[in-house]
């Protein structure tokens, strides 16, 4: 039986592809388990700084399967909680995570995209909440992640009034960082990550953690103290001294 998740390594980045195109990459318990196994392996590899998440076929991820929702309606909510594991594993990874959204991202599949630090979209991408259409309240922290991405007003339009985002609207509202032609999605995403190869893995993880933590801090002073710990660590690294010498050399080369 083919793997439901495939992994390809590209220098400092790995591409994790949901590989169930016939079912539009829905988050079954089997697929969620393979996401976890793949992430465990990638996080143990020092050379991997980032994971790009994408989908095989025309869809990114069409959410949970209907059988899971039907089981919940019958009183068994455990399978829905298990689906959370697919995107929460991405959300809590210490690596930089990038969603390369190649097609429709629906419900829990939308959550998977929202769980990523950066989202790149193909011009064929579409983001759909669909919760109100089904008469189910959002889960998995969807309202929190979506509100942080697009603001409370736009989030309300999506979750309550069912408005969807095509690629252009997603770029307008800050839901994605960039939109590129579908056949350029992965090359363009990997090109954006090329510079990671020159950065220490621990440096990347610390900086990713700092940016994630920043919106939850109440005061500038809190950020100052947290950043001071990481900055003190970084100035003691050989990479900092090399970078400092590079800046000095650049200054010396400037015409007087």
C-alpha positions as CSV (number, residue, x, y, z in Angstrom):
1,X,0.0,0.0,0.0
2,X,1.5,3.4,-1.0
3,X,2.5,5.7,1.9
4,X,0.0,8.4,2.7
5,X,2.8,10.8,3.3
6,X,6.0,11.2,1.3
7,X,9.1,13.2,2.2
8,X,11.7,14.7,-0.1
9,X,14.8,16.5,1.2
10,X,16.1,19.7,-0.5
11,X,19.1,21.1,1.2
12,X,17.9,22.7,4.5
13,X,14.2,22.1,3.7
14,X,12.1,18.9,3.5
15,X,8.9,18.7,1.5
16,X,6.2,16.7,3.3
17,X,3.4,15.7,0.8
18,X,0.0,14.4,1.8
19,X,-0.3,11.5,-0.6
20,X,-4.0,10.5,-0.8
21,X,-5.1,12.5,-3.9
22,X,-8.1,10.2,-4.7
23,X,-9.7,11.3,-1.4
24,X,-8.3,14.9,-1.6
25,X,-5.8,14.2,1.1
26,X,-8.4,14.1,3.9
27,X,-7.1,13.7,7.5
28,X,-7.8,10.1,8.3
29,X,-6.3,8.6,11.4
30,X,-3.8,6.7,9.2
31,X,-2.6,9.8,7.4
32,X,-2.4,11.7,10.7
33,X,-0.2,9.0,12.2
34,X,2.1,9.1,9.2
35,X,2.4,12.9,9.5
36,X,3.6,12.4,13.1
37,X,6.1,9.7,12.1
38,X,7.5,11.9,9.4
39,X,7.8,14.9,11.6
40,X,9.5,12.9,14.4
41,X,12.1,11.8,11.8
42,X,12.7,15.2,10.3
43,X,13.0,17.0,13.6
44,X,15.8,14.5,14.6
45,X,17.8,15.5,11.5
46,X,20.2,18.4,12.3
47,X,20.4,19.5,8.6
48,X,16.6,20.0,8.3
49,X,15.6,23.6,9.2
50,X,12.2,23.8,7.6
51,X,9.3,21.6,6.5
52,X,7.2,22.4,3.5
53,X,3.7,20.9,3.7
54,X,1.8,20.4,0.5
55,X,-0.8,18.0,-1.1
56,X,-0.6,15.5,-4.0
57,X,-3.1,16.1,-6.8
58,X,-5.5,19.0,-7.2
59,X,-6.3,19.5,-3.4
60,X,-4.2,20.6,-0.5
61,X,-6.4,18.9,2.2
62,X,-10.2,18.5,2.2
63,X,-10.4,18.2,6.0
64,X,-11.8,15.4,8.0
65,X,-13.6,12.4,6.4
66,X,-17.4,12.4,6.7
67,X,-17.3,9.1,8.6
68,X,-15.4,10.8,11.4
69,X,-18.1,13.5,11.6
70,X,-20.9,10.9,11.6
71,X,-19.2,9.1,14.4
72,X,-19.1,12.3,16.4
73,X,-22.8,12.9,15.8
74,X,-23.4,9.4,17.2
75,X,-21.5,10.3,20.3
76,X,-17.9,9.3,19.6
77,X,-15.9,12.6,19.5
78,X,-12.5,10.9,19.9
79,X,-11.9,10.6,16.2
80,X,-12.3,14.3,15.7
81,X,-9.8,14.9,18.5
82,X,-7.4,12.5,16.7
83,X,-7.8,14.6,13.5
84,X,-6.5,17.5,15.5
85,X,-3.2,15.7,15.8
86,X,-2.5,16.2,12.1
87,X,-2.3,20.0,12.2
88,X,-1.2,20.3,15.8
89,X,1.9,18.3,15.0
90,X,2.8,20.9,12.5
91,X,1.8,23.8,14.7
92,X,4.0,22.7,17.6
93,X,7.1,21.7,15.5
94,X,10.3,23.5,16.5
95,X,11.1,23.7,12.8
96,X,10.0,26.5,10.5
97,X,6.9,25.2,8.8
98,X,5.7,26.4,5.4
99,X,2.3,25.5,3.8
100,X,2.6,25.2,0.0
101,X,-1.2,25.3,-0.6
102,X,-1.7,23.9,-4.1
103,X,-5.5,23.6,-4.1
104,X,-8.5,23.6,-1.8
105,X,-7.9,23.7,2.0
106,X,-11.2,22.9,3.8
107,X,-12.1,22.8,7.5
108,X,-9.4,20.8,9.3
109,X,-7.4,21.1,6.1
110,X,-7.6,24.9,6.4
111,X,-6.4,24.4,10.0
112,X,-3.4,22.5,8.6
113,X,-2.5,25.5,6.4
114,X,-3.1,27.9,9.3
115,X,-0.8,25.8,11.5
116,X,2.2,26.7,9.3
117,X,4.4,29.7,10.0
118,X,4.3,30.8,6.4
119,X,1.8,30.1,3.7
120,X,2.6,30.2,0.0
121,X,-0.4,29.7,-2.4
122,X,-0.7,28.4,-5.9
123,X,-3.1,30.5,-8.1
124,X,-5.4,27.5,-7.8
125,X,-5.6,27.6,-4.0
126,X,-8.9,28.2,-2.1
127,X,-9.5,28.4,1.6
128,X,-12.9,27.3,2.9
129,X,-14.0,27.2,6.6
130,X,-17.3,25.2,5.8
131,X,-18.2,24.9,9.5
132,X,-21.4,26.9,9.3
133,X,-22.4,25.0,6.2
134,X,-22.3,21.8,8.2
135,X,-23.8,23.3,11.3
136,X,-20.7,22.4,13.3
137,X,-18.8,24.8,15.4
138,X,-15.1,25.2,14.5
139,X,-12.6,23.1,16.3
140,X,-8.9,22.6,16.8
141,X,-8.3,26.3,17.6
142,X,-9.5,27.4,14.1
143,X,-11.0,30.7,15.3
144,X,-7.8,31.6,17.1
145,X,-5.5,30.8,14.2
146,X,-7.8,32.4,11.6
147,X,-8.3,35.6,13.6
148,X,-4.5,36.0,14.1
149,X,-4.0,35.5,10.3
150,X,-6.7,37.8,8.9
151,X,-8.2,39.7,11.9
152,X,-11.6,39.2,13.7
153,X,-13.8,40.8,11.0
154,X,-12.5,38.7,8.1
155,X,-12.5,35.6,10.3
156,X,-16.2,36.2,11.2
157,X,-17.0,36.5,7.5
158,X,-15.4,33.1,6.9
159,X,-16.5,31.0,9.9
160,X,-20.1,32.4,10.3
161,X,-21.1,33.7,6.8
162,X,-19.2,31.1,4.8
163,X,-17.1,33.5,2.7
164,X,-14.1,31.7,1.2
165,X,-10.8,33.0,0.0
166,X,-9.4,32.4,-3.4
167,X,-5.7,33.0,-3.9
168,X,-6.0,36.7,-4.7
169,X,-8.3,37.3,-1.6
170,X,-5.9,35.3,0.6
171,X,-3.0,37.5,-0.5
172,X,-5.1,40.7,0.0
173,X,-6.0,39.7,3.6
174,X,-2.6,38.5,4.6
175,X,-3.6,34.9,4.8
176,X,-0.7,33.9,2.5
177,X,2.7,35.5,1.9
178,X,2.7,35.1,-1.9
179,X,0.8,33.6,-4.8
180,X,2.5,31.9,-7.7
181,X,1.5,29.8,-10.7
182,X,0.6,26.3,-9.7
183,X,3.6,24.7,-11.6
184,X,6.0,27.1,-9.8
185,X,4.7,26.6,-6.2
186,X,7.3,24.2,-4.9
187,X,10.3,25.7,-6.7
188,X,9.3,29.2,-5.6
189,X,8.8,28.1,-2.0
190,X,12.1,26.3,-1.9
191,X,13.9,29.2,-3.4
192,X,12.5,31.4,-0.6
193,X,14.0,29.0,1.9
194,X,17.4,28.7,0.2
195,X,19.1,31.0,2.8
196,X,18.3,28.7,5.6
197,X,21.2,26.4,4.5
198,X,23.6,29.1,5.8
199,X,22.1,29.4,9.2
200,X,22.7,27.1,12.2
201,X,19.8,24.8,13.0
202,X,19.6,25.9,16.6
203,X,19.6,29.6,15.5
204,X,16.6,28.9,13.2
205,X,14.7,27.1,15.9
206,X,15.3,29.8,18.5
207,X,14.2,32.6,16.0
208,X,11.1,30.6,15.0
209,X,10.2,30.2,18.6
210,X,10.7,33.9,19.3
211,X,8.5,35.1,16.5
212,X,5.7,32.6,17.5
213,X,5.8,33.7,21.1
214,X,5.7,37.5,20.3
215,X,1.9,38.0,19.7
216,X,1.2,36.4,23.1
217,X,3.4,38.8,25.1
218,X,1.7,41.7,26.9
219,X,4.6,44.2,27.1
220,X,7.6,45.2,25.1
221,X,9.6,44.5,28.2
222,X,8.6,40.8,28.1
223,X,9.9,40.5,24.6
224,X,13.1,42.3,25.6
225,X,13.8,39.9,28.3
226,X,13.0,36.8,26.3
227,X,15.0,38.0,23.3
228,X,18.0,38.9,25.5
229,X,18.5,35.3,26.5
230,X,18.6,34.2,22.8
231,X,20.7,37.1,21.7
232,X,23.3,36.4,24.4
233,X,23.4,32.8,23.1
234,X,23.9,34.0,19.5
235,X,26.7,36.4,20.1
236,X,28.8,33.6,21.6
237,X,28.5,31.5,18.4
238,X,31.2,31.4,15.7
239,X,28.6,32.3,13.1
240,X,28.1,35.7,14.7
241,X,31.9,36.5,14.6
242,X,31.9,35.4,10.9
243,X,28.9,37.6,10.2
244,X,30.6,40.5,11.9
245,X,33.7,40.1,9.9
246,X,31.7,40.0,6.7
247,X,30.0,43.3,7.6
248,X,33.4,44.9,8.3
249,X,34.8,43.6,5.0
250,X,31.7,45.1,3.2
251,X,32.3,48.4,4.9
252,X,36.0,48.4,3.9
253,X,35.0,47.8,0.3
254,X,32.7,50.8,0.1
255,X,34.0,53.7,-2.0
256,X,35.1,56.6,0.2
